[in-house]
Amino acid sequence: MKPGTKLKSALCDTEVMVIRSGAGTIECGGSAMGEAKPEAVGTPAADFSAGTLMGKRYVDPAGNFELLCVKPGKGSLSVDGVALSPKDAKPLPASD
């Protein structure tokens, strides 16, 4: 998967843009994401129902994946079952 690819969740309204990608399956709500919008919307798995926030970047613990949420939803993002967490903002330099 190359940077700039847009992925849509099969279970909720979540849409993300790939910023950085490695080997693995990007999931939302416990189900694999795809480039096409599904016909029917399902329900996210209980373990992956924390939701996503628009404009936030999500990264995996190893730093191989980075996704930008362009449309929020009820499912949370993961890669091969490992949850992604929101990326912390870089602190601004102090101006004295």
N, CA, C and O atoms as a CHARMM CRD file, in Angstrom:
* protein
*
  384
    1    1 MET  N      0.84200  -1.17200   0.00000 PROA 1      0.00000
    2    1 MET  CA     0.00000   0.00000   0.00000 PROA 1      0.00000
    3    1 MET  C      0.89300   1.24200   0.00000 PROA 1      0.00000
    4    1 MET  O      1.83500   1.33700   0.78600 PROA 1      0.00000
    5    2 LYS  N      0.59400   2.18000  -0.87600 PROA 2      0.00000
    6    2 LYS  CA     1.46400   3.34800  -0.98400 PROA 2      0.00000
    7    2 LYS  C      0.85000   4.57700  -0.31700 PROA 2      0.00000
    8    2 LYS  O     -0.37100   4.66000  -0.17900 PROA 2      0.00000
    9    3 PRO  N      1.68200   5.52600   0.09700 PROA 3      0.00000
   10    3 PRO  CA     1.18100   6.75700   0.72100 PROA 3      0.00000
   11    3 PRO  C      0.20300   7.48700  -0.19900 PROA 3      0.00000
   12    3 PRO  O      0.38500   7.53600  -1.41600 PROA 3      0.00000
   13    4 GLY  N     -0.84600   8.05500   0.42000 PROA 4      0.00000
   14    4 GLY  CA    -1.87300   8.76200  -0.33200 PROA 4      0.00000
   15    4 GLY  C     -3.10600   7.92500  -0.62200 PROA 4      0.00000
   16    4 GLY  O     -4.12100   8.45700  -1.07100 PROA 4      0.00000
   17    5 THR  N     -3.03500   6.61700  -0.37300 PROA 5      0.00000
   18    5 THR  CA    -4.18000   5.72900  -0.60400 PROA 5      0.00000
   19    5 THR  C     -5.24700   6.01100   0.44200 PROA 5      0.00000
   20    5 THR  O     -4.94200   6.11200   1.63000 PROA 5      0.00000
   21    6 LYS  N     -6.50900   6.14000   0.00200 PROA 6      0.00000
   22    6 LYS  CA    -7.62300   6.32600   0.93200 PROA 6      0.00000
   23    6 LYS  C     -8.28300   4.98500   1.18000 PROA 6      0.00000
   24    6 LYS  O     -8.56700   4.23600   0.24500 PROA 6      0.00000
   25    7 LEU  N     -8.52700   4.68500   2.46200 PROA 7      0.00000
   26    7 LEU  CA    -9.18000   3.44100   2.85500 PROA 7      0.00000
   27    7 LEU  C    -10.47400   3.74500   3.58700 PROA 7      0.00000
   28    7 LEU  O    -10.56600   4.72700   4.32400 PROA 7      0.00000
   29    8 LYS  N    -11.48400   2.88700   3.37900 PROA 8      0.00000
   30    8 LYS  CA   -12.78600   3.04700   4.01500 PROA 8      0.00000
   31    8 LYS  C    -13.08900   1.82000   4.86600 PROA 8      0.00000
   32    8 LYS  O    -12.76500   0.69300   4.49000 PROA 8      0.00000
   33    9 SER  N    -13.71200   2.05300   6.01600 PROA 9      0.00000
   34    9 SER  CA   -14.07400   0.97300   6.92200 PROA 9      0.00000
   35    9 SER  C    -15.27300   0.20500   6.38000 PROA 9      0.00000
   36    9 SER  O    -16.15600   0.78000   5.74300 PROA 9      0.00000
   37   10 ALA  N    -15.29600  -1.10100   6.64000 PROA 10     0.00000
   38   10 ALA  CA   -16.43200  -1.93200   6.25300 PROA 10     0.00000
   39   10 ALA  C    -17.51300  -1.91500   7.32600 PROA 10     0.00000
   40   10 ALA  O    -18.61300  -2.41500   7.09400 PROA 10     0.00000
   41   11 LEU  N    -17.21900  -1.34400   8.51100 PROA 11     0.00000
   42   11 LEU  CA   -18.15900  -1.42300   9.62900 PROA 11     0.00000
   43   11 LEU  C    -18.70900  -0.08200  10.10000 PROA 11     0.00000
   44   11 LEU  O    -19.71700  -0.05000  10.80500 PROA 11     0.00000
   45   12 CYS  N    -18.06900   1.02600   9.72800 PROA 12     0.00000
   46   12 CYS  CA   -18.53100   2.33800  10.19200 PROA 12     0.00000
   47   12 CYS  C    -18.17200   3.39700   9.15100 PROA 12     0.00000
   48   12 CYS  O    -17.80500   3.05900   8.02600 PROA 12     0.00000
   49   13 ASP  N    -18.27500   4.66200   9.51300 PROA 13     0.00000
   50   13 ASP  CA   -18.01700   5.76000   8.58100 PROA 13     0.00000
   51   13 ASP  C    -16.54200   6.14800   8.48300 PROA 13     0.00000
   52   13 ASP  O    -16.20600   7.04100   7.70500 PROA 13     0.00000
   53   14 THR  N    -15.67000   5.52100   9.23000 PROA 14     0.00000
   54   14 THR  CA   -14.25700   5.89900   9.26600 PROA 14     0.00000
   55   14 THR  C    -13.60100   5.79600   7.88900 PROA 14     0.00000
   56   14 THR  O    -13.74800   4.80600   7.17200 PROA 14     0.00000
   57   15 GLU  N    -12.86700   6.86900   7.54800 PROA 15     0.00000
   58   15 GLU  CA   -12.03600   6.87100   6.34500 PROA 15     0.00000
   59   15 GLU  C    -10.67300   7.42600   6.73200 PROA 15     0.00000
   60   15 GLU  O    -10.58100   8.39700   7.48300 PROA 15     0.00000
   61   16 VAL  N     -9.61200   6.80300   6.21500 PROA 16     0.00000
   62   16 VAL  CA    -8.24800   7.23400   6.52200 PROA 16     0.00000
   63   16 VAL  C     -7.43200   7.36800   5.24400 PROA 16     0.00000
   64   16 VAL  O     -7.75500   6.78200   4.21100 PROA 16     0.00000
   65   17 MET  N     -6.35600   8.16300   5.34300 PROA 17     0.00000
   66   17 MET  CA    -5.38200   8.26100   4.26100 PROA 17     0.00000
   67   17 MET  C     -4.07800   7.69000   4.79700 PROA 17     0.00000
   68   17 MET  O     -3.65700   8.01500   5.90700 PROA 17     0.00000
   69   18 VAL  N     -3.44400   6.83800   4.00400 PROA 18     0.00000
   70   18 VAL  CA    -2.18900   6.21800   4.39000 PROA 18     0.00000
   71   18 VAL  C     -1.06300   7.24200   4.25200 PROA 18     0.00000
   72   18 VAL  O     -0.86200   7.81100   3.17900 PROA 18     0.00000
   73   19 ILE  N     -0.33700   7.47000   5.33300 PROA 19     0.00000
   74   19 ILE  CA     0.82300   8.35200   5.33100 PROA 19     0.00000
   75   19 ILE  C      2.09700   7.50500   5.21800 PROA 19     0.00000
   76   19 ILE  O      2.99600   7.81800   4.43700 PROA 19     0.00000
   77   20 ARG  N      2.15700   6.42700   6.01200 PROA 20     0.00000
   78   20 ARG  CA     3.29000   5.50200   5.99800 PROA 20     0.00000
   79   20 ARG  C      2.73300   4.10500   6.22000 PROA 20     0.00000
   80   20 ARG  O      1.82800   3.91600   7.03200 PROA 20     0.00000
   81   21 SER  N      3.27100   3.12900   5.50000 PROA 21     0.00000
   82   21 SER  CA     2.72300   1.78500   5.59000 PROA 21     0.00000
   83   21 SER  C      3.82600   0.74500   5.53900 PROA 21     0.00000
   84   21 SER  O      4.84700   0.92700   4.87500 PROA 21     0.00000
   85   22 GLY  N      3.60200  -0.34900   6.25500 PROA 22     0.00000
   86   22 GLY  CA     4.52200  -1.47500   6.25100 PROA 22     0.00000
   87   22 GLY  C      3.76900  -2.72800   5.82200 PROA 22     0.00000
   88   22 GLY  O      2.74600  -2.63900   5.14400 PROA 22     0.00000
   89   23 ALA  N      4.26800  -3.88200   6.21100 PROA 23     0.00000
   90   23 ALA  CA     3.60500  -5.14400   5.90400 PROA 23     0.00000
   91   23 ALA  C      2.55700  -5.42600   6.96300 PROA 23     0.00000
   92   23 ALA  O      2.86300  -5.42100   8.15500 PROA 23     0.00000
   93   24 GLY  N      1.33400  -5.66900   6.54500 PROA 24     0.00000
   94   24 GLY  CA     0.25100  -5.97000   7.47200 PROA 24     0.00000
   95   24 GLY  C     -1.07900  -5.48700   6.92400 PROA 24     0.00000
   96   24 GLY  O     -1.12900  -4.77900   5.91800 PROA 24     0.00000
   97   25 THR  N     -2.15100  -5.87300   7.59000 PROA 25     0.00000
   98   25 THR  CA    -3.50100  -5.51300   7.17600 PROA 25     0.00000
   99   25 THR  C     -4.04000  -4.41100   8.07400 PROA 25     0.00000
  100   25 THR  O     -4.08800  -4.56400   9.29500 PROA 25     0.00000
  101   26 ILE  N     -4.44600  -3.30000   7.46700 PROA 26     0.00000
  102   26 ILE  CA    -5.01500  -2.18600   8.21700 PROA 26     0.00000
  103   26 ILE  C     -6.49000  -2.49200   8.45600 PROA 26     0.00000
  104   26 ILE  O     -7.23100  -2.81600   7.52700 PROA 26     0.00000
  105   27 GLU  N     -6.90700  -2.38300   9.73300 PROA 27     0.00000
  106   27 GLU  CA    -8.26800  -2.73500  10.12300 PROA 27     0.00000
  107   27 GLU  C     -8.94500  -1.59300  10.85700 PROA 27     0.00000
  108   27 GLU  O     -8.28800  -0.73900  11.45200 PROA 27     0.00000
  109   28 CYS  N    -10.26200  -1.59200  10.80700 PROA 28     0.00000
  110   28 CYS  CA   -11.06700  -0.64900  11.58400 PROA 28     0.00000
  111   28 CYS  C    -12.23800  -1.42300  12.17900 PROA 28     0.00000
  112   28 CYS  O    -12.98800  -2.07900  11.45600 PROA 28     0.00000
  113   29 GLY  N    -12.38900  -1.34600  13.47700 PROA 29     0.00000
  114   29 GLY  CA   -13.46700  -2.06800  14.13900 PROA 29     0.00000
  115   29 GLY  C    -13.27300  -3.56400  14.13900 PROA 29     0.00000
  116   29 GLY  O    -14.22000  -4.31200  14.38400 PROA 29     0.00000
  117   30 GLY  N    -12.04300  -4.02200  13.86300 PROA 30     0.00000
  118   30 GLY  CA   -11.75900  -5.45300  13.83900 PROA 30     0.00000
  119   30 GLY  C    -11.89600  -6.08400  12.46900 PROA 30     0.00000
  120   30 GLY  O    -11.70300  -7.29200  12.33100 PROA 30     0.00000
  121   31 SER  N    -12.23000  -5.29100  11.43700 PROA 31     0.00000
  122   31 SER  CA   -12.40700  -5.80400  10.08200 PROA 31     0.00000
  123   31 SER  C    -11.49200  -5.04100   9.12300 PROA 31     0.00000
  124   31 SER  O    -11.26000  -3.84600   9.30800 PROA 31     0.00000
  125   32 ALA  N    -10.97300  -5.72200   8.10200 PROA 32     0.00000
  126   32 ALA  CA   -10.05000  -5.10200   7.15000 PROA 32     0.00000
  127   32 ALA  C    -10.69700  -3.93800   6.41200 PROA 32     0.00000
  128   32 ALA  O    -11.88200  -3.97400   6.08100 PROA 32     0.00000
  129   33 MET  N     -9.89200  -2.89800   6.15900 PROA 33     0.00000
  130   33 MET  CA   -10.36500  -1.73100   5.41700 PROA 33     0.00000
  131   33 MET  C    -10.06700  -1.92900   3.93600 PROA 33     0.00000
  132   33 MET  O     -9.14200  -2.65400   3.57000 PROA 33     0.00000
  133   34 GLY  N    -10.87100  -1.26700   3.07900 PROA 34     0.00000
  134   34 GLY  CA   -10.66600  -1.37400   1.64000 PROA 34     0.00000
  135   34 GLY  C    -10.82800  -0.02500   0.96400 PROA 34     0.00000
  136   34 GLY  O    -11.23400   0.94800   1.59900 PROA 34     0.00000
  137   35 GLU  N    -10.51300   0.03600  -0.32200 PROA 35     0.00000
  138   35 GLU  CA   -10.60800   1.28400  -1.06300 PROA 35     0.00000
  139   35 GLU  C    -12.03300   1.60000  -1.48900 PROA 35     0.00000
  140   35 GLU  O    -12.34500   2.75400  -1.78400 PROA 35     0.00000
  141   36 ALA  N    -12.90000   0.59900  -1.52600 PROA 36     0.00000
  142   36 ALA  CA   -14.29500   0.80500  -1.92600 PROA 36     0.00000
  143   36 ALA  C    -15.20600   0.84900  -0.69700 PROA 36     0.00000
  144   36 ALA  O    -14.96800   0.14600   0.28500 PROA 36     0.00000
  145   37 LYS  N    -16.23800   1.67100  -0.75900 PROA 37     0.00000
  146   37 LYS  CA   -17.22100   1.76500   0.32900 PROA 37     0.00000
  147   37 LYS  C    -18.11700   0.51800   0.28300 PROA 37     0.00000
  148   37 LYS  O    -18.63000   0.17900  -0.78300 PROA 37     0.00000
  149   38 PRO  N    -18.31600  -0.17200   1.42100 PROA 38     0.00000
  150   38 PRO  CA   -19.16000  -1.37400   1.42700 PROA 38     0.00000
  151   38 PRO  C    -20.63800  -1.01400   1.24800 PROA 38     0.00000
  152   38 PRO  O    -21.06700   0.10400   1.53700 PROA 38     0.00000
  153   39 GLU  N    -21.38900  -1.98300   0.77000 PROA 39     0.00000
  154   39 GLU  CA   -22.82500  -1.76900   0.54600 PROA 39     0.00000
  155   39 GLU  C    -23.58600  -1.66400   1.86600 PROA 39     0.00000
  156   39 GLU  O    -24.44800  -0.80000   2.02500 PROA 39     0.00000
  157   40 ALA  N    -23.26200  -2.54600   2.80900 PROA 40     0.00000
  158   40 ALA  CA   -23.94600  -2.54500   4.10300 PROA 40     0.00000
  159   40 ALA  C    -22.93800  -2.26800   5.21200 PROA 40     0.00000
  160   40 ALA  O    -21.80400  -2.74500   5.16400 PROA 40     0.00000
  161   41 VAL  N    -23.35700  -1.49800   6.20400 PROA 41     0.00000
  162   41 VAL  CA   -22.49300  -1.16400   7.33600 PROA 41     0.00000
  163   41 VAL  C    -22.76700  -2.13100   8.47300 PROA 41     0.00000
  164   41 VAL  O    -23.92500  -2.42400   8.77400 PROA 41     0.00000
  165   42 GLY  N    -21.70800  -2.63100   9.11100 PROA 42     0.00000
  166   42 GLY  CA   -21.85500  -3.56500  10.22100 PROA 42     0.00000
  167   42 GLY  C    -21.65600  -2.88200  11.55900 PROA 42     0.00000
  168   42 GLY  O    -21.82000  -1.66800  11.68300 PROA 42     0.00000
  169   43 THR  N    -21.30200  -3.67500  12.55700 PROA 43     0.00000
  170   43 THR  CA   -21.05500  -3.16400  13.89800 PROA 43     0.00000
  171   43 THR  C    -19.62000  -3.49000  14.29200 PROA 43     0.00000
  172   43 THR  O    -19.19600  -4.63700  14.15400 PROA 43     0.00000
  173   44 PRO  N    -18.85200  -2.49600  14.78600 PROA 44     0.00000
  174   44 PRO  CA   -17.47000  -2.76300  15.19300 PROA 44     0.00000
  175   44 PRO  C    -17.40100  -3.75700  16.35600 PROA 44     0.00000
  176   44 PRO  O    -18.30800  -3.80800  17.18700 PROA 44     0.00000
  177   45 ALA  N    -16.32300  -4.54400  16.41100 PROA 45     0.00000
  178   45 ALA  CA   -16.09500  -5.47100  17.51900 PROA 45     0.00000
  179   45 ALA  C    -15.93600  -4.67800  18.81100 PROA 45     0.00000
  180   45 ALA  O    -15.45200  -3.54600  18.78900 PROA 45     0.00000
  181   46 ALA  N    -16.33600  -5.26200  19.92700 PROA 46     0.00000
  182   46 ALA  CA   -16.29800  -4.57400  21.22700 PROA 46     0.00000
  183   46 ALA  C    -14.89000  -4.08100  21.58400 PROA 46     0.00000
  184   46 ALA  O    -14.73900  -3.00700  22.16700 PROA 46     0.00000
  185   47 ASP  N    -13.85900  -4.86400  21.23700 PROA 47     0.00000
  186   47 ASP  CA   -12.47600  -4.48100  21.54400 PROA 47     0.00000
  187   47 ASP  C    -11.99000  -3.31100  20.69800 PROA 47     0.00000
  188   47 ASP  O    -11.03700  -2.62800  21.07200 PROA 47     0.00000
  189   48 PHE  N    -12.63600  -3.07700  19.56400 PROA 48     0.00000
  190   48 PHE  CA   -12.21100  -2.03200  18.63000 PROA 48     0.00000
  191   48 PHE  C    -13.34100  -1.05100  18.35200 PROA 48     0.00000
  192   48 PHE  O    -13.62300  -0.73800  17.19500 PROA 48     0.00000
  193   49 SER  N    -13.99100  -0.56300  19.41100 PROA 49     0.00000
  194   49 SER  CA   -15.11400   0.36400  19.23700 PROA 49     0.00000
  195   49 SER  C    -14.89300   1.70000  19.94800 PROA 49     0.00000
  196   49 SER  O    -15.85600   2.35600  20.34700 PROA 49     0.00000
  197   50 ALA  N    -13.62500   2.10700  20.10900 PROA 50     0.00000
  198   50 ALA  CA   -13.31600   3.37000  20.78600 PROA 50     0.00000
  199   50 ALA  C    -13.54200   4.57500  19.89000 PROA 50     0.00000
  200   50 ALA  O    -13.68200   5.69400  20.38400 PROA 50     0.00000
  201   51 GLY  N    -13.58000   4.36300  18.57400 PROA 51     0.00000
  202   51 GLY  CA   -13.83100   5.44800  17.63500 PROA 51     0.00000
  203   51 GLY  C    -12.56000   6.12000  17.14900 PROA 51     0.00000
  204   51 GLY  O    -11.47700   5.92000  17.69800 PROA 51     0.00000
  205   52 THR  N    -12.72000   6.92300  16.10100 PROA 52     0.00000
  206   52 THR  CA   -11.61600   7.68600  15.53200 PROA 52     0.00000
  207   52 THR  C    -11.99500   9.16000  15.50300 PROA 52     0.00000
  208   52 THR  O    -13.17500   9.50600  15.46900 PROA 52     0.00000
  209   53 LEU  N    -10.98500  10.02300  15.51800 PROA 53     0.00000
  210   53 LEU  CA   -11.19800  11.46500  15.52200 PROA 53     0.00000
  211   53 LEU  C    -10.63900  12.07300  14.23400 PROA 53     0.00000
  212   53 LEU  O     -9.52100  11.75800  13.82600 PROA 53     0.00000
  213   54 MET  N    -11.41900  12.93800  13.60600 PROA 54     0.00000
  214   54 MET  CA   -11.00200  13.55700  12.35400 PROA 54     0.00000
  215   54 MET  C     -9.77700  14.45600  12.55300 PROA 54     0.00000
  216   54 MET  O     -9.68700  15.20700  13.52400 PROA 54     0.00000
  217   55 GLY  N     -8.85000  14.35900  11.61500 PROA 55     0.00000
  218   55 GLY  CA    -7.64800  15.18700  11.66000 PROA 55     0.00000
  219   55 GLY  C     -6.52100  14.62100  12.50100 PROA 55     0.00000
  220   55 GLY  O     -5.42100  15.17300  12.50300 PROA 55     0.00000
  221   56 LYS  N     -6.76600  13.54500  13.20800 PROA 56     0.00000
  222   56 LYS  CA    -5.72900  12.92700  14.05400 PROA 56     0.00000
  223   56 LYS  C     -4.93500  11.91000  13.23700 PROA 56     0.00000
  224   56 LYS  O     -5.46600  11.24900  12.34500 PROA 56     0.00000
  225   57 ARG  N     -3.65900  11.80600  13.56800 PROA 57     0.00000
  226   57 ARG  CA    -2.80300  10.78200  12.96900 PROA 57     0.00000
  227   57 ARG  C     -2.70100   9.62300  13.94900 PROA 57     0.00000
  228   57 ARG  O     -2.54900   9.82800  15.15300 PROA 57     0.00000
  229   58 TYR  N     -2.78600   8.41300  13.43100 PROA 58     0.00000
  230   58 TYR  CA    -2.71700   7.20700  14.24400 PROA 58     0.00000
  231   58 TYR  C     -1.48600   6.41200  13.83600 PROA 58     0.00000
  232   58 TYR  O     -1.21800   6.23200  12.64800 PROA 58     0.00000
  233   59 VAL  N     -0.72800   5.93200  14.84300 PROA 59     0.00000
  234   59 VAL  CA     0.51600   5.19600  14.60200 PROA 59     0.00000
  235   59 VAL  C      0.51500   3.88300  15.39200 PROA 59     0.00000
  236   59 VAL  O     -0.15800   3.74800  16.41400 PROA 59     0.00000
  237   60 ASP  N      1.29500   2.92100  14.88200 PROA 60     0.00000
  238   60 ASP  CA     1.45500   1.65700  15.60800 PROA 60     0.00000
  239   60 ASP  C      2.65500   1.78400  16.54000 PROA 60     0.00000
  240   60 ASP  O      3.47400   2.68500  16.35900 PROA 60     0.00000
  241   61 PRO  N      2.78100   0.89700  17.53800 PROA 61     0.00000
  242   61 PRO  CA     3.88200   0.99600  18.50800 PROA 61     0.00000
  243   61 PRO  C      5.27000   0.92900  17.86200 PROA 61     0.00000
  244   61 PRO  O      6.20500   1.55500  18.36200 PROA 61     0.00000
  245   62 ALA  N      5.42100   0.18700  16.76700 PROA 62     0.00000
  246   62 ALA  CA     6.72200   0.05300  16.11700 PROA 62     0.00000
  247   62 ALA  C      7.04900   1.23300  15.20400 PROA 62     0.00000
  248   62 ALA  O      8.20500   1.40200  14.81500 PROA 62     0.00000
  249   63 GLY  N      6.06300   2.04600  14.85800 PROA 63     0.00000
  250   63 GLY  CA     6.28200   3.20200  13.98900 PROA 63     0.00000
  251   63 GLY  C      6.29900   2.87300  12.50900 PROA 63     0.00000
  252   63 GLY  O      6.75800   3.68200  11.70200 PROA 63     0.00000
  253   64 ASN  N      5.80200   1.68700  12.13600 PROA 64     0.00000
  254   64 ASN  CA     5.77500   1.29100  10.72700 PROA 64     0.00000
  255   64 ASN  C      4.57500   1.86600   9.97900 PROA 64     0.00000
  256   64 ASN  O      4.63700   2.07000   8.76700 PROA 64     0.00000
  257   65 PHE  N      3.48800   2.12500  10.69600 PROA 65     0.00000
  258   65 PHE  CA     2.25600   2.60900  10.07300 PROA 65     0.00000
  259   65 PHE  C      1.89500   3.98400  10.61400 PROA 65     0.00000
  260   65 PHE  O      2.05700   4.25300  11.80400 PROA 65     0.00000
  261   66 GLU  N      1.40800   4.84800   9.73900 PROA 66     0.00000
  262   66 GLU  CA     0.87000   6.14400  10.14200 PROA 66     0.00000
  263   66 GLU  C     -0.32600   6.42600   9.23200 PROA 66     0.00000
  264   66 GLU  O     -0.20400   6.42400   8.00700 PROA 66     0.00000
  265   67 LEU  N     -1.47500   6.66800   9.84800 PROA 67     0.00000
  266   67 LEU  CA    -2.71900   6.92500   9.11800 PROA 67     0.00000
  267   67 LEU  C     -3.30100   8.25200   9.56200 PROA 67     0.00000
  268   67 LEU  O     -3.23800   8.59700  10.74200 PROA 67     0.00000
  269   68 LEU  N     -3.86900   9.00200   8.62400 PROA 68     0.00000
  270   68 LEU  CA    -4.53700  10.25900   8.91900 PROA 68     0.00000
  271   68 LEU  C     -6.03600  10.05300   8.76400 PROA 68     0.00000
  272   68 LEU  O     -6.50100   9.66900   7.69000 PROA 68     0.00000
  273   69 CYS  N     -6.79600  10.30300   9.82300 PROA 69     0.00000
  274   69 CYS  CA    -8.24700  10.12800   9.78300 PROA 69     0.00000
  275   69 CYS  C     -8.87200  11.32100   9.04900 PROA 69     0.00000
  276   69 CYS  O     -8.73700  12.46200   9.49200 PROA 69     0.00000
  277   70 VAL  N     -9.55900  11.05600   7.92600 PROA 70     0.00000
  278   70 VAL  CA   -10.19900  12.12100   7.15700 PROA 70     0.00000
  279   70 VAL  C    -11.71600  12.13900   7.36300 PROA 70     0.00000
  280   70 VAL  O    -12.38700  13.09600   6.97400 PROA 70     0.00000
  281   71 LYS  N    -12.25600  11.07700   7.97600 PROA 71     0.00000
  282   71 LYS  CA   -13.68000  11.02500   8.31300 PROA 71     0.00000
  283   71 LYS  C    -13.82800  10.15800   9.56400 PROA 71     0.00000
  284   71 LYS  O    -13.44300   8.98900   9.54600 PROA 71     0.00000
  285   72 PRO  N    -14.38300  10.71200  10.65400 PROA 72     0.00000
  286   72 PRO  CA   -14.48000   9.94800  11.90600 PROA 72     0.00000
  287   72 PRO  C    -15.54600   8.86000  11.84500 PROA 72     0.00000
  288   72 PRO  O    -16.44000   8.88000  10.99900 PROA 72     0.00000
  289   73 GLY  N    -15.42100   7.90800  12.77100 PROA 73     0.00000
  290   73 GLY  CA   -16.38500   6.82600  12.86600 PROA 73     0.00000
  291   73 GLY  C    -16.33400   6.16400  14.23100 PROA 73     0.00000
  292   73 GLY  O    -15.59600   6.59900  15.11500 PROA 73     0.00000
  293   74 LYS  N    -17.12500   5.10600  14.39900 PROA 74     0.00000
  294   74 LYS  CA   -17.24700   4.42200  15.69300 PROA 74     0.00000
  295   74 LYS  C    -16.17000   3.36900  15.93400 PROA 74     0.00000
  296   74 LYS  O    -15.88000   3.03700  17.08300 PROA 74     0.00000
  297   75 GLY  N    -15.57400   2.84000  14.87000 PROA 75     0.00000
  298   75 GLY  CA   -14.55200   1.80500  15.02200 PROA 75     0.00000
  299   75 GLY  C    -13.18400   2.40500  15.29800 PROA 75     0.00000
  300   75 GLY  O    -12.90800   3.54200  14.91700 PROA 75     0.00000
  301   76 SER  N    -12.32600   1.63400  15.96600 PROA 76     0.00000
  302   76 SER  CA   -10.96200   2.09900  16.20200 PROA 76     0.00000
  303   76 SER  C    -10.00900   1.35700  15.26400 PROA 76     0.00000
  304   76 SER  O    -10.30000   0.24700  14.81800 PROA 76     0.00000
  305   77 LEU  N     -8.86600   1.98600  14.97200 PROA 77     0.00000
  306   77 LEU  CA    -7.91700   1.47500  13.99100 PROA 77     0.00000
  307   77 LEU  C     -6.93800   0.48200  14.59900 PROA 77     0.00000
  308   77 LEU  O     -6.55700   0.59600  15.76400 PROA 77     0.00000
  309   78 SER  N     -6.53600  -0.50000  13.78400 PROA 78     0.00000
  310   78 SER  CA    -5.55100  -1.49100  14.21000 PROA 78     0.00000
  311   78 SER  C     -4.83300  -2.03900  12.98300 PROA 78     0.00000
  312   78 SER  O     -5.28400  -1.85600  11.85200 PROA 78     0.00000
  313   79 VAL  N     -3.70900  -2.71400  13.22100 PROA 79     0.00000
  314   79 VAL  CA    -2.96600  -3.39800  12.17100 PROA 79     0.00000
  315   79 VAL  C     -2.74700  -4.82600  12.64800 PROA 79     0.00000
  316   79 VAL  O     -2.06700  -5.05100  13.64900 PROA 79     0.00000
  317   80 ASP  N     -3.31700  -5.78500  11.93900 PROA 80     0.00000
  318   80 ASP  CA    -3.21700  -7.20300  12.31100 PROA 80     0.00000
  319   80 ASP  C     -3.59700  -7.44200  13.76900 PROA 80     0.00000
  320   80 ASP  O     -2.96700  -8.25700  14.44500 PROA 80     0.00000
  321   81 GLY  N     -4.62100  -6.74200  14.26400 PROA 81     0.00000
  322   81 GLY  CA    -5.12400  -6.92900  15.62100 PROA 81     0.00000
  323   81 GLY  C     -4.42900  -6.09800  16.69000 PROA 81     0.00000
  324   81 GLY  O     -4.82800  -6.14000  17.85400 PROA 81     0.00000
  325   82 VAL  N     -3.39400  -5.34000  16.31900 PROA 82     0.00000
  326   82 VAL  CA    -2.67800  -4.48100  17.27200 PROA 82     0.00000
  327   82 VAL  C     -3.21400  -3.05600  17.12900 PROA 82     0.00000
  328   82 VAL  O     -3.12500  -2.45500  16.05900 PROA 82     0.00000
  329   83 ALA  N     -3.77000  -2.52500  18.21800 PROA 83     0.00000
  330   83 ALA  CA    -4.41500  -1.20700  18.17900 PROA 83     0.00000
  331   83 ALA  C     -3.42700  -0.09400  17.86600 PROA 83     0.00000
  332   83 ALA  O     -2.28600  -0.11300  18.32700 PROA 83     0.00000
  333   84 LEU  N     -3.88300   0.88200  17.07200 PROA 84     0.00000
  334   84 LEU  CA    -3.09900   2.07700  16.78500 PROA 84     0.00000
  335   84 LEU  C     -3.49800   3.15600  17.77100 PROA 84     0.00000
  336   84 LEU  O     -4.64500   3.20500  18.21500 PROA 84     0.00000
  337   85 SER  N     -2.55600   4.02000  18.11400 PROA 85     0.00000
  338   85 SER  CA    -2.84200   5.09900  19.06600 PROA 85     0.00000
  339   85 SER  C     -2.65300   6.44400  18.38100 PROA 85     0.00000
  340   85 SER  O     -1.89000   6.55600  17.42200 PROA 85     0.00000
  341   86 PRO  N     -3.35900   7.48000  18.88000 PROA 86     0.00000
  342   86 PRO  CA    -3.18300   8.82200  18.29300 PROA 86     0.00000
  343   86 PRO  C     -1.75100   9.29900  18.49100 PROA 86     0.00000
  344   86 PRO  O     -1.15300   9.09100  19.54600 PROA 86     0.00000
  345   87 LYS  N     -1.21500   9.93600  17.46700 PROA 87     0.00000
  346   87 LYS  CA     0.15400  10.45300  17.53100 PROA 87     0.00000
  347   87 LYS  C      0.15400  11.74900  18.32200 PROA 87     0.00000
  348   87 LYS  O     -0.69300  12.61600  18.10800 PROA 87     0.00000
  349   88 ASP  N      1.10900  11.88000  19.23900 PROA 88     0.00000
  350   88 ASP  CA     1.22300  13.09000  20.04700 PROA 88     0.00000
  351   88 ASP  C      1.76600  14.23300  19.20200 PROA 88     0.00000
  352   88 ASP  O      2.60300  14.02800  18.32300 PROA 88     0.00000
  353   89 ALA  N      1.28500  15.42600  19.47600 PROA 89     0.00000
  354   89 ALA  CA     1.77200  16.61600  18.78300 PROA 89     0.00000
  355   89 ALA  C      3.18000  16.95000  19.25400 PROA 89     0.00000
  356   89 ALA  O      3.53100  16.71400  20.41000 PROA 89     0.00000
  357   90 LYS  N      3.97800  17.49900  18.35200 PROA 90     0.00000
  358   90 LYS  CA     5.31800  17.92700  18.74400 PROA 90     0.00000
  359   90 LYS  C      5.20500  19.21200  19.52800 PROA 90     0.00000
  360   90 LYS  O      4.46800  20.11700  19.13800 PROA 90     0.00000
  361   91 PRO  N      5.93500  19.30600  20.64400 PROA 91     0.00000
  362   91 PRO  CA     5.87900  20.54700  21.42300 PROA 91     0.00000
  363   91 PRO  C      6.51600  21.71400  20.66800 PROA 91     0.00000
  364   91 PRO  O      7.52600  21.54600  19.98500 PROA 91     0.00000
  365   92 LEU  N      5.92600  22.87100  20.79800 PROA 92     0.00000
  366   92 LEU  CA     6.46100  24.06700  20.16600 PROA 92     0.00000
  367   92 LEU  C      7.64200  24.58700  20.98200 PROA 92     0.00000
  368   92 LEU  O      7.66200  24.42600  22.20200 PROA 92     0.00000
  369   93 PRO  N      8.61200  25.19800  20.33700 PROA 93     0.00000
  370   93 PRO  CA     9.74100  25.74000  21.09800 PROA 93     0.00000
  371   93 PRO  C      9.29400  26.90900  21.95200 PROA 93     0.00000
  372   93 PRO  O      8.40500  27.67300  21.57700 PROA 93     0.00000
  373   94 ALA  N      9.91800  27.03100  23.09100 PROA 94     0.00000
  374   94 ALA  CA     9.59200  28.12500  24.00300 PROA 94     0.00000
  375   94 ALA  C     10.06100  29.44600  23.40800 PROA 94     0.00000
  376   94 ALA  O     11.16300  29.54400  22.86800 PROA 94     0.00000
  377   95 SER  N      9.21600  30.45000  23.51500 PROA 95     0.00000
  378   95 SER  CA     9.60600  31.77900  23.02100 PROA 95     0.00000
  379   95 SER  C      9.66700  32.72100  24.20500 PROA 95     0.00000
  380   95 SER  O      8.64000  33.09900  24.76800 PROA 95     0.00000
  381   96 ASP  N     10.85300  33.08800  24.56900 PROA 96     0.00000
  382   96 ASP  CA    11.04300  33.96800  25.72700 PROA 96     0.00000
  383   96 ASP  C     11.19800  35.40900  25.29800 PROA 96     0.00000
  384   96 ASP  O     11.36700  36.28900  26.14200 PROA 96     0.00000
